[in-house]
Amino acid sequence: MNEKLTPLRLSPAGKGYLWGGDRLKKEYNKRIDITPLAESWECSVHPDGMSIVSGGEFSGMTLGQVLEKNPQYLGSKSREFPILVKFIDAASDLSIQVHPDDSYARENENDNGKTEFWYVLDAEEGAELIYGFEHAMDRKKLWRAIEEGRLETMLHHIPVHKGDVFLVKPGTVHAIGKGIVIVEVQESSNVTYRLYDYDRRDKDGNKRELHFDKAADVLNMKPVDIIRQPNRMVRYFFGCAREILCRCEYFEVERIQVTKGFSFSVLETSFQVLLCIDGNGGLETDETNRPIRFDKGGCIFLPAGLGRCHVIGECTLLKVRC
């Protein structure tokens, strides 16, 4: 194991979209001077919002700068940083939208496509999200539905509860409804095509841009089945309980409930990311003199090859690896 490897505590980039709220500040300790605060990009090297290293040798540098100097931190599986991890607070409905796949995005946007995973941290009573069409569509039907204000009636509306999970593949029409707070793990991308935005206006009185033609290019117009929660298996160990929430070609997300302690290894093949969604604790490695402390909302990047790690405290973590 490389003796110089240490975990990197990250500070997020904030996004002030008009549908955001204040829960990320109040409940997840986000000290970001943006109101409303819609998103915090916790682990990101995307040029639209890079996370910053907080403390240690690289303090004040962006994660992208650190990885440029130390590409071995990515591990042997990745040449570029493949993911973006964020919190989202939907105080109002998000636009009805779709994301392209890698091929379309790279050709048309010079960016990656966007496969994304949602873990619901909280949902108000009656909260719902939009996921897929109820009936087969084509461009003409889609345009008419938008023009006549009927698009919402053509879509699946899914009731949402705390702890639910959703994998949203490129081409799937979707929207997060008001009253939902989620963690999103996605490809490193910022490409969104909006179909409908409820005729809202920003603080300057302008409507946000819509992207009908590009959206129609990438949309899956076929109806989707009713969305059901997948079966999940919780494995219990002394000091913690673990469950895999998602596995896809880009990342794996695991939820870990720590009651006493939790040990794991970060191999040379890939980095990992820890995101604390409840409680607090500390992270120890063979090379640290004292634990790296974290609270609810905290995010830590673990370089590939870091080796054996141990979490102490009482907390709930999401662990992401590629």
Backbone torsions as a table, in degrees:
resi	resn	phi	psi	omega
1	MET	NA	136.5	177.2
2	ASN	-65.6	122.3	-174.8
3	GLU	-67.1	-22.3	-175.6
4	LYS	-84.9	-8.2	-177.5
5	LEU	-71.5	130.1	175.6
6	THR	-139.6	151.7	174.2
7	PRO	-63.1	150.0	179.8
8	LEU	-115.6	115.7	175.3
9	ARG	-79.6	134.5	-172.2
10	LEU	-113.7	147.6	169.7
11	SER	-112.0	140.7	-170.4
12	PRO	-87.5	162.2	164.4
13	ALA	-91.0	140.6	-178.2
14	GLY	-105.2	153.2	177.8
15	LYS	-129.5	130.1	-174.5
16	GLY	-106.5	49.8	179.6
17	TYR	-63.5	152.8	-169.7
18	LEU	-64.6	-18.0	-178.8
19	TRP	-90.0	0.9	-176.1
20	GLY	-76.2	176.3	-178.1
21	GLY	-136.5	-144.0	-178.2
22	ASP	-127.6	8.0	-174.0
23	ARG	-72.0	-29.1	178.5
24	LEU	-65.9	-33.8	175.7
25	LYS	-73.5	-46.9	-174.0
26	LYS	-73.6	-36.7	-170.7
27	GLU	-109.9	-20.3	-175.5
28	TYR	-124.3	18.1	168.6
29	ASN	60.5	36.5	179.3
30	LYS	-88.5	110.5	179.8
31	ARG	-94.3	72.9	-176.6
32	ILE	-123.9	126.3	-175.1
33	ASP	-84.9	63.5	177.5
34	ILE	-135.0	132.0	178.3
35	THR	-138.2	124.4	-5.1
36	PRO	-73.5	156.0	177.4
37	LEU	-101.7	110.5	-175.1
38	ALA	-91.4	-42.3	-176.2
39	GLU	-140.0	148.8	167.1
40	SER	-124.4	119.6	-178.3
41	TRP	-86.8	97.0	-169.0
42	GLU	-74.6	-43.0	-179.1
43	CYS	-133.2	100.6	-171.2
44	SER	-150.5	139.5	167.8
45	VAL	-118.1	9.6	-179.1
46	HIS	-67.0	137.1	-177.5
47	PRO	-61.3	-18.8	178.1
48	ASP	-78.6	-6.6	178.9
49	GLY	175.7	97.2	-177.9
50	MET	-98.1	138.9	173.5
51	SER	-76.7	155.8	-173.5
52	ILE	-115.9	138.9	176.4
53	VAL	-74.2	133.2	-177.9
54	SER	-116.1	106.3	178.6
55	GLY	93.0	158.2	176.6
56	GLY	82.6	-169.8	-174.8
57	GLU	-57.3	-34.5	-174.1
58	PHE	-104.3	17.4	-175.8
59	SER	-54.5	131.5	178.9
60	GLY	91.6	-12.8	177.3
61	MET	-85.3	152.1	172.2
62	THR	-74.1	155.9	176.2
63	LEU	-60.2	-35.7	177.5
64	GLY	-61.0	-41.5	178.3
65	GLN	-64.1	-40.5	178.9
66	VAL	-63.1	-43.9	-178.1
67	LEU	-71.0	-29.6	175.9
68	GLU	-65.1	-39.1	178.1
69	LYS	-77.3	-27.4	-173.8
70	ASN	-132.3	67.7	-176.3
71	PRO	-62.2	-19.9	177.9
72	GLN	-66.1	-17.2	178.0
73	TYR	-64.6	-24.2	179.0
74	LEU	-71.3	-32.1	-175.2
75	GLY	97.4	172.6	-174.0
76	SER	-75.1	-14.2	-175.8
77	LYS	-85.3	-20.5	-171.4
78	SER	-127.4	137.0	171.8
79	ARG	-94.1	-29.4	177.8
80	GLU	-128.2	155.5	-179.9
81	PHE	-68.0	119.5	-166.1
82	PRO	-93.5	-9.1	-169.1
83	ILE	-131.0	169.9	172.5
84	LEU	-141.7	129.0	-179.1
85	VAL	-115.1	129.5	-175.4
86	LYS	-145.7	157.9	164.5
87	PHE	-97.3	145.1	176.3
88	ILE	-131.0	129.2	174.9
89	ASP	-116.0	106.6	-179.3
90	ALA	-95.8	88.3	174.8
91	ALA	-74.1	-24.3	173.0
92	SER	-131.8	170.0	-179.8
93	ASP	-62.9	137.2	168.6
94	LEU	-75.6	162.3	177.1
95	SER	-63.5	155.4	171.7
96	ILE	-79.7	123.9	-164.0
97	GLN	-148.9	175.9	177.0
98	VAL	-152.3	154.7	176.5
99	HIS	-118.2	146.9	178.0
100	PRO	-82.5	168.0	172.4
101	ASP	-84.0	178.6	-175.0
102	ASP	-61.0	-43.9	-175.8
103	SER	-60.3	-49.1	-178.3
104	TYR	-66.4	-43.6	-176.5
105	ALA	-65.8	-40.2	-178.7
106	ARG	-69.7	-34.2	179.1
107	GLU	-75.6	-36.2	-171.6
108	ASN	-106.3	-21.3	-173.4
109	GLU	-126.1	-4.9	-174.5
110	ASN	53.8	42.9	-178.7
111	ASP	-146.7	172.3	174.5
112	ASN	-79.3	160.5	166.5
113	GLY	-71.3	-173.3	-173.2
114	LYS	-142.1	99.5	162.0
115	THR	-93.5	132.8	-176.8
116	GLU	-136.5	149.8	179.0
117	PHE	-121.2	136.4	178.6
118	TRP	-116.3	133.5	168.9
119	TYR	-117.4	120.1	-174.4
120	VAL	-81.4	114.0	177.8
121	LEU	-79.7	-36.5	179.2
122	ASP	-161.2	152.2	178.1
123	ALA	-149.7	128.9	176.5
124	GLU	-66.6	158.1	178.3
125	GLU	-57.9	131.0	-179.6
126	GLY	84.7	-0.2	-179.2
127	ALA	-66.2	147.7	-179.9
128	GLU	-150.0	162.1	173.0
129	LEU	-127.0	164.5	179.0
130	ILE	-103.4	134.6	-177.4
131	TYR	-150.9	99.0	172.0
132	GLY	83.9	163.9	178.7
133	PHE	-85.1	146.0	174.5
134	GLU	-79.3	-31.3	-176.8
135	HIS	-133.9	158.1	179.3
136	ALA	-60.5	139.8	-176.8
137	MET	-126.6	164.5	166.7
138	ASP	-140.7	176.8	-175.9
139	ARG	-57.5	-43.0	-177.1
140	LYS	-64.3	-47.2	179.1
141	LYS	-62.9	-39.9	-178.2
142	LEU	-64.4	-46.6	-179.1
143	TRP	-63.2	-41.3	179.7
144	ARG	-63.7	-41.7	179.7
145	ALA	-62.8	-38.8	178.5
146	ILE	-68.7	-46.1	-179.0
147	GLU	-61.0	-35.8	-177.2
148	GLU	-92.9	4.2	178.7
149	GLY	69.2	27.9	-177.2
150	ARG	-109.1	7.0	-173.4
151	LEU	-57.9	-40.7	-177.5
152	GLU	-60.6	-29.2	-179.2
153	THR	-75.8	-11.3	-178.7
154	MET	-94.0	0.9	-168.7
155	LEU	-116.6	153.6	173.0
156	HIS	-73.4	129.1	174.5
157	HIS	-109.2	117.2	-171.3
158	ILE	-108.0	119.1	174.0
159	PRO	-60.3	141.2	-173.8
160	VAL	-122.8	139.6	178.9
161	HIS	-133.9	156.8	177.9
162	LYS	-54.2	132.8	179.2
163	GLY	92.1	-7.2	177.9
164	ASP	-67.7	154.4	178.0
165	VAL	-130.7	147.9	179.6
166	PHE	-145.4	134.8	171.0
167	LEU	-106.7	120.3	-176.9
168	VAL	-108.7	110.3	-178.1
169	LYS	-86.8	155.8	177.0
170	PRO	-54.5	142.5	-179.8
171	GLY	92.2	-10.0	-178.8
172	THR	-88.0	120.1	174.8
173	VAL	-67.6	137.9	-174.7
174	HIS	-161.5	166.7	173.3
175	ALA	-164.9	140.9	173.5
176	ILE	-88.5	128.6	-179.0
177	GLY	-85.2	164.8	-177.7
178	LYS	-64.0	149.8	177.8
179	GLY	86.1	14.0	-178.4
180	ILE	-117.7	133.9	172.1
181	VAL	-117.5	128.8	-176.5
182	ILE	-135.1	161.2	159.7
183	VAL	-99.3	132.5	175.8
184	GLU	-116.4	129.3	170.6
185	VAL	-114.4	127.4	-170.7
186	GLN	-146.2	169.9	167.0
187	GLU	-61.5	155.2	177.1
188	SER	-73.3	94.1	-173.1
189	SER	-159.2	154.5	173.7
190	ASN	-137.4	43.6	-179.1
191	VAL	-105.3	115.5	177.6
192	THR	-133.3	131.6	175.0
193	TYR	-108.7	114.8	-178.7
194	ARG	-87.5	130.3	175.0
195	LEU	-94.4	-37.1	-174.2
196	TYR	-155.7	137.1	-176.6
197	ASP	-132.3	27.1	173.3
198	TYR	61.0	22.2	-179.9
199	ASP	57.4	28.5	179.0
200	ARG	-73.4	157.2	177.3
201	ARG	-124.5	146.5	178.7
202	ASP	-79.9	-174.0	-176.2
203	LYS	-63.9	-19.1	178.6
204	ASP	-95.7	4.7	177.9
205	GLY	84.5	10.6	-177.7
206	ASN	-99.6	141.9	172.3
207	LYS	-77.3	145.6	177.3
208	ARG	-73.2	149.3	-177.7
209	GLU	-64.3	139.1	171.9
210	LEU	-105.5	161.4	-171.6
211	HIS	-136.5	58.2	-171.5
212	PHE	-58.9	-48.6	-172.7
213	ASP	-63.3	-47.0	179.4
214	LYS	-68.0	-38.2	177.5
215	ALA	-61.3	-45.4	-179.6
216	ALA	-64.5	-30.7	177.3
217	ASP	-61.1	-36.9	-169.7
218	VAL	-106.8	-10.0	-175.2
219	LEU	-65.9	139.9	165.6
220	ASN	-83.2	106.2	-174.6
221	MET	-83.9	-3.7	-179.7
222	LYS	-77.3	150.9	176.5
223	PRO	-68.8	149.3	176.2
224	VAL	-106.9	153.7	175.6
225	ASP	-69.6	163.2	175.3
226	ILE	-59.1	132.1	-175.8
227	ILE	-80.4	126.0	176.0
228	ARG	-119.7	150.6	178.4
229	GLN	-69.1	136.4	179.5
230	PRO	-70.9	155.6	172.4
231	ASN	-69.0	135.6	-179.7
232	ARG	-127.3	137.4	-179.0
233	MET	-107.8	122.2	176.4
234	VAL	-94.5	128.1	176.8
235	ARG	-106.6	129.4	-175.8
236	TYR	-103.8	133.4	178.0
237	PHE	-129.8	166.9	174.7
238	PHE	-65.2	116.3	177.0
239	GLY	95.6	-8.0	-179.0
240	CYS	-165.8	164.3	172.5
241	ALA	-130.4	139.4	-172.9
242	ARG	-131.1	144.0	174.1
243	GLU	-148.5	137.9	174.8
244	ILE	-79.8	123.3	179.4
245	LEU	-92.4	-33.3	-174.7
246	CYS	-157.9	138.0	166.8
247	ARG	-132.3	125.8	174.0
248	CYS	-141.8	-177.3	-174.1
249	GLU	-68.8	-14.6	-175.6
250	TYR	-103.7	-28.5	-174.5
251	PHE	-164.1	165.8	172.0
252	GLU	-126.9	137.7	179.2
253	VAL	-122.2	127.4	179.5
254	GLU	-123.1	138.1	176.0
255	ARG	-101.2	130.6	-177.3
256	ILE	-128.2	119.3	175.4
257	GLN	-96.2	110.0	-176.7
258	VAL	-98.7	123.2	177.1
259	THR	-109.1	-30.5	177.1
260	LYS	-131.1	-54.0	-179.1
261	GLY	-167.7	159.9	-176.6
262	PHE	-149.1	124.1	-179.7
263	SER	-115.5	145.4	178.8
264	PHE	-160.3	170.7	-179.5
265	SER	-122.8	145.4	173.2
266	VAL	-109.3	108.9	-174.1
267	LEU	-84.4	172.0	-178.1
268	GLU	-72.8	-10.9	-178.0
269	THR	-73.1	-32.0	-175.9
270	SER	-161.9	153.0	171.4
271	PHE	-71.9	169.9	171.0
272	GLN	-138.4	163.2	179.3
273	VAL	-131.1	133.9	174.0
274	LEU	-110.7	131.6	176.6
275	LEU	-127.1	121.3	-179.6
276	CYS	-87.2	120.0	-178.6
277	ILE	-107.0	-5.9	175.2
278	ASP	-165.5	148.8	177.0
279	GLY	76.1	-157.7	178.9
280	ASN	-156.9	166.8	-178.5
281	GLY	-177.9	-160.5	179.9
282	GLY	-144.1	152.9	179.3
283	LEU	-115.3	124.5	177.9
284	GLU	-112.5	145.2	169.8
285	THR	-129.5	173.6	179.6
286	ASP	-64.3	-21.1	-174.5
287	GLU	-103.7	-9.1	-178.5
288	THR	-85.7	139.1	178.9
289	ASN	-78.2	-28.4	178.1
290	ARG	-148.0	158.0	-177.0
291	PRO	-61.9	145.1	169.6
292	ILE	-84.2	114.7	-174.4
293	ARG	-80.4	148.9	174.9
294	PHE	-146.8	152.5	177.4
295	ASP	-120.9	178.0	176.4
296	LYS	-53.9	127.3	-177.5
297	GLY	96.8	-10.5	-176.7
298	GLY	-75.2	149.4	-178.0
299	CYS	-133.6	135.2	-178.2
300	ILE	-131.1	131.3	174.7
301	PHE	-95.2	131.3	-177.6
302	LEU	-113.9	109.1	-177.2
303	PRO	-62.3	147.3	175.3
304	ALA	-56.4	139.5	-180.0
305	GLY	83.4	6.6	-179.1
306	LEU	-61.5	-31.7	177.7
307	GLY	92.1	-146.6	-173.4
308	ARG	-73.5	132.3	177.5
309	CYS	-127.7	153.6	178.9
310	HIS	-141.5	127.0	177.8
311	VAL	-100.1	132.9	175.4
312	ILE	-117.6	159.2	178.2
313	GLY	112.4	-170.9	174.5
314	GLU	-120.3	110.1	-172.7
315	CYS	-161.0	165.4	172.4
316	THR	-118.7	128.9	-176.2
317	LEU	-120.8	150.2	161.0
318	LEU	-107.4	127.4	179.0
319	LYS	-112.7	124.3	-176.9
320	VAL	-115.1	134.8	172.8
321	ARG	-142.2	158.8	-176.4
322	CYS	-117.0	NA	NA
